[in-house]
Structure formats: structure tokens, C-alpha cells
């Protein structure tokens, strides 16, 4: 059986692959399939009780921030102006 850190690492890699494919402009069918793999993996981990929903959300949030920055920014941060 895999350890929690191995499962976390595998999920992070799967998310990175999906985000990279989206950034690269992959076709809808490839993106949908990749999302399906990630969703299925997270569901299996959740139903098996190996990780909590909060843990999974934290991993997804961290990977999205790593790829595209924080979800919310002020307009001043976006255009470089000081308030």
C-alpha cells in the first residue's frame, strides 16, 4: 500500500500535468480525460478515507497557485501601481 506522501506526490503530479496541458492548449477531449483521471483518483482516496476533503482541496489550491498565482489579487498588484 502506498504511503500518504506517495499519494500526495502522485496527485500533485497529475494536477501539474492537467494544468500544463490546459496552458499548452490541448484539445478538449484530452483535457476532459485528464480531469477524469484526477477526479477519479481524488474520489477513490476520499472514499477510502485516506485523505480528507480539506486535505485534497489544499493540494489542489496549492497546485493552482503554483501554476497561476493566487486566486485573488488586488488591481494594484496586477498593474504594478501602489495604493
Secondary structure, DSSP 4 states (H G I P E B T S, - for coil): ---HHHHHHHHHHHHHHHHHHHHHT--HHHHHHHHHHHHHHHHHHHHTTSS-HHHHHHHHHHHHHHHH--S---HHHHHT---
